[in-house]
Amino acid sequence: MDCIKNTNLIQNGVKDPRIKTHFVVWNKKIESETGLQRFQKIIENKYNIKFESYWDFHKWSIEKFPDFWKEMWNFFDIIASKPYDKVFRKTGATIIDNEWFCGATLNMAETILRIRDNRVALSYSDEFENKGKLTFAEMFEKVKLFASAFRKHGLCKGDRIAGYISNIKEALFAFLAALSIGAIWGAAMPYLGPKAVSNMMKVIEPKFIIVADYFLFHEEEFFPVENLTTVTEGLRNLEKIIIVPQTENTNFSSIPKGILLEDFLESGRSSGGFMPDLVFEQLSPSHPASINFTSGTTGIPKGVVHPQVALLGLMRDYVLHLNLKNGDVIGNYSPAGWAAWICPIPSLALGVKQFLFNGSPSYRGKGRNFWDHLSENEVTYIFISAGDVNEMEEVNIVPGPNTNLDCLKIVSMSSSPPKPRNYNFLLNKVKKDLYVGCMYGATEFLATLSANNFNMPAYACESQIPALGVDLHCFDSKGNSIVGHRGEMVITAPTPSFPIYLWGDKNNERMRESYFNKYGTGVWCQNDEGYFNPETKGFAIIGRSDTVLKQYGERLSPDDIYGAIDHIKELQDYICVCQDYICDDPRNILFVQLKKGCVFTPELKKKIEQSIQQELSATSVPEVIMEVPGIPRNINNKRLESIVKKIVMTNTIPQVMNIRNPDCLKYFCDIPEILNYK
């Protein structure tokens, strides 16, 4: 790309001293051939080339990206009724304006559901200890029944079906049935409030909504059906609300357009009980498959539309980079509505089983916890957000003496930058012989940007490698690709994992403003700040680029401050923002929430200052450190620096949604020490 002026430039020849190489968490070799090695051999033999390292292979996957994705298609044996005549064609100016596998017609649900035997495909459990299993054959029949009922009630190609539902098997069946028809799936997380969900539904205008009446998460009860009056207001295209009952106590009679799932599915059968065959609508690879919503903390969330061909990148992630194979088990506790919920589904095509846990990793009940569920279902791999790992450590969610985790091989963390102690907890308290990885992904990118190679060393707090086919760089403000210094994380080569557009985005204005306003149309800017470590070749994400701290001319991430004070036992939580009025020097403000029984004394404040000074520098100590009763976090447990900064700058609470604890925002208003800084 023409805006990459230099590659792997270390500014002034000196690494940023804030970039630390943490301890090694993996440095082993896999004796048996991995999926990555098997695919590499295929490429080497076919193209008469020899890769000396992963980096050579990765370089080839970027420089020859049409060949790479063609071989992905072949490797996973994608079913298509009509073959493609060209792998890749540009259709517009931006890096996402492309057509993939031109001329092909297919339905990715047909590939995903191609195994129909009596092996177990799916297991599930929840915080009530409800549990069960389904075979591939039984799962296929369930999807067939859902699709038949959907078609009977008029769901067609291009229609939207929305989930307001937890991580239960019915959500999976509905998604796959919609995919088979060519309808478009979108979902809102079941613990969102009515206003946030209403905003999402108004964006996509669904024909059907499938909703659970009840959801228990970390022993907190949620009742999505109680929000339906607000959620469905103004939805002109809505024809059916399909209710999946989870309790016997919910009154469904007053729900307009509501129908119980059992009755809805029965309508998919003929009077003689006959169910028609599952028809896979044949579509172009670029046909929309899903709409995933960004966090949308302020304003209307962006509805990110991905084509069905984007599911190919997820197969790469699980088979090549996680080395999962036929018979392995992926654990998933993400509720429908989180992009991570969709990610494991395509691996069903490869014989990889799914375990759905409908609850929180921090739950404990009847003398059992999350690890017992993973053990009983022989889970091989699971993704756990770093925030949830923190919470598990705080409340001591560890395997019991009789919990067998022999099958568990890999845990990935993500969502917020993980800390060294997160790795120590997993490796010392959960399982010693465990690959603990740091995964970098995004709602906008239906695949992971980072990857794993189990024959290379991995370091704490870093993503090990970029995924094959992902041309990931760290840019400085001038468009140089830099190593050893912080910058913007960008992608500079096309990939089918990109979104095709934002739903309802007229003339792609919001897309351009969000992702192409910094480096031009040839670079996708994810708006994350990070760096590549020249010592390890790994990379780390340190936060959103719009939350950078700028006191005394020094650029810091809030995570720098958090890492310096994380060990202070009196602190329950904390958040740091920059107050940067135009006419004054910017200053940083650290808000701290204390644990119950602790007092914010001058001695504690001094302790915080000294810890930051020792870990970073004297100029890194925020000018203002003050106590607040609560720290805002979103529904994925991420701190909301951008919201707190808006309040600090305007003394006004913006319209917000998707926040776990909105009541705490008032604590950041009307603070004289902030208001008087003019």
CORGICOR-V882847 format. One record per residue. PSI is psi in whole degrees, 0 to 359 (NA if undefined). Layout:
PSI / PSI
This chain:
144 / 344 / 357 / 100 / 322 / 146 / 136 / 40 / 125 / 114 / 129 / 15 / 11 / 133 / 141 / 124 / 344 / 347 / 111 / 144 / 113 / 184 / 155 / 132 / 349 / 130 / 64 / 172 / 139 / 124 / 316 / 160 / 130 / 165 / 323 / 316 / 321 / 317 / 320 / 318 / 321 / 315 / 315 / 317 / 318 / 322 / 5 / 55 / 152 / 123 / 124 / 342 / 171 / 324 / 325 / 317 / 316 / 317 / 316 / 319 / 338 / 309 / 329 / 46 / 327 / 320 / 319 / 310 / 330 / 316 / 332 / 314 / 314 / 317 / 321 / 3 / 56 / 131 / 127 / 137 / 337 / 128 / 160 / 155 / 347 / 138 / 319 / 138 / 133 / 140 / 357 / 191 / 328 / 167 / 342 / 356 / 84 / 158 / 131 / 141 / 56 / 134 / 344 / 151 / 137 / 176 / 116 / 337 / 329 / 321 / 316 / 325 / 22 / 338 / 124 / 38 / 193 / 16 / 152 / 129 / 329 / 133 / 160 / 153 / 174 / 185 / 345 / 359 / 18 / 141 / 163 / 176 / 155 / 145 / 170 / 320 / 317 / 321 / 317 / 317 / 323 / 314 / 320 / 318 / 317 / 313 / 320 / 315 / 319 / 312 / 320 / 326 / 12 / 13 / 127 / 171 / 130 / 344 / 157 / 139 / 130 / 137 / 135 / 73 / 152 / 189 / 66 / 162 / 329 / 329 / 318 / 315 / 318 / 318 / 311 / 324 / 317 / 318 / 321 / 331 / 337 / 10 / 164 / 126 / 135 / 153 / 154 / 141 / 142 / 345 / 10 / 150 / 169 / 323 / 316 / 316 / 321 / 318 / 321 / 316 / 324 / 332 / 314 / 348 / 69 / 153 / 321 / 147 / 130 / 125 / 141 / 144 / 341 / 147 / 127 / 120 / 117 / 43 / 17 / 134 / 139 / 143 / 80 / 325 / 333 / 344 / 0 / 329 / 313 / 318 / 321 / 357 / 127 / 6 / 97 / 331 / 356 / 126 / 330 / 140 / 111 / 118 / 124 / 101 / 133 / 348 / 171 / 1 / 354 / 135 / 115 / 354 / 333 / 8 / 110 / 139 / 14 / 147 / 135 / 145 / 317 / 316 / 321 / 314 / 324 / 330 / 345 / 352 / 154 / 175 / 335 / 8 / 7 / 142 / 125 / 159 / 153 / 119 / 125 / 106 / 128 / 123 / 168 / 155 / 333 / 4 / 134 / 136 / 323 / 155 / 114 / 134 / 136 / 173 / 328 / 41 / 323 / 134 / 189 / 129 / 152 / 131 / 101 / 120 / 125 / 142 / 165 / 333 / 341 / 337 / 341 / 321 / 330 / 326 / 318 / 314 / 313 / 329 / 313 / 314 / 343 / 356 / 35 / 149 / 174 / 123 / 342 / 166 / 127 / 127 / 144 / 122 / 3 / 128 / 156 / 136 / 336 / 134 / 329 / 342 / 320 / 327 / 316 / 343 / 315 / 338 / 349 / 329 / 340 / 11 / 12 / 124 / 159 / 137 / 120 / 119 / 118 / 80 / 194 / 143 / 340 / 3 / 151 / 136 / 143 / 37 / 13 / 164 / 189 / 318 / 330 / 322 / 320 / 320 / 310 / 331 / 10 / 47 / 133 / 320 / 143 / 145 / 130 / 128 / 149 / 324 / 322 / 326 / 318 / 311 / 322 / 321 / 317 / 323 / 10 / 52 / 94 / 159 / 142 / 172 / 337 / 10 / 119 / 112 / 30 / 326 / 336 / 118 / 327 / 134 / 129 / 141 / 154 / 202 / 315 / 154 / 125 / 157 / 159 / 323 / 336 / 319 / 317 / 320 / 311 / 321 / 333 / 330 / 341 / 300 / 131 / 314 / 73 / 136 / 116 / 114 / 163 / 113 / 134 / 117 / 184 / 152 / 324 / 344 / 103 / 65 / 175 / 147 / 329 / 174 / 177 / 146 / 111 / 1 / 20 / 155 / 150 / 146 / 149 / 144 / 14 / 146 / 136 / 310 / 158 / 149 / 153 / 136 / 0 / 112 / 79 / 132 / 165 / 119 / 143 / 183 / 342 / 4 / 15 / 139 / 116 / 153 / 140 / 1 / 159 / 149 / 195 / 135 / 127 / 163 / 135 / 14 / 146 / 151 / 145 / 353 / 348 / 153 / 159 / 332 / 177 / 133 / 128 / 12 / 98 / 129 / 19 / 29 / 315 / 324 / 311 / 316 / 324 / 324 / 351 / 14 / 357 / 318 / 7 / 181 / 343 / 2 / 129 / 118 / 117 / 352 / 31 / 141 / 137 / 195 / 158 / 133 / 116 / 339 / 325 / 341 / 3 / 177 / 160 / 148 / 130 / 358 / 180 / 141 / 342 / 4 / 18 / 146 / 138 / 28 / 137 / 28 / 359 / 130 / 120 / 157 / 147 / 329 / 335 / 315 / 316 / 319 / 330 / 337 / 4 / 333 / 351 / 115 / 336 / 344 / 126 / 317 / 173 / 158 / 140 / 132 / 166 / 131 / 102 / 69 / 151 / 321 / 359 / 164 / 138 / 146 / 153 / 144 / 125 / 119 / 133 / 141 / 127 / 154 / 156 / 130 / 349 / 154 / 139 / 91 / 164 / 327 / 320 / 319 / 317 / 321 / 319 / 314 / 315 / 323 / 318 / 319 / 318 / 322 / 325 / 270 / 170 / 324 / 348 / 345 / 121 / 140 / 327 / 128 / 122 / 159 / 143 / 156 / 343 / 156 / 126 / 137 / 151 / 183 / 345 / 12 / 23 / 141 / 148 / 71 / 321 / 324 / 314 / 321 / 318 / 319 / 317 / 321 / 333 / 348 / 30 / 137 / 118 / 165 / 125 / 158 / 173 / 30 / 135 / 320 / 66 / 337 / 337 / 350 / 332 / 339 / 345 / 3 / 156 / 42 / 112 / 318 / 332 / 315 / 329 / 358 / 90 / NA
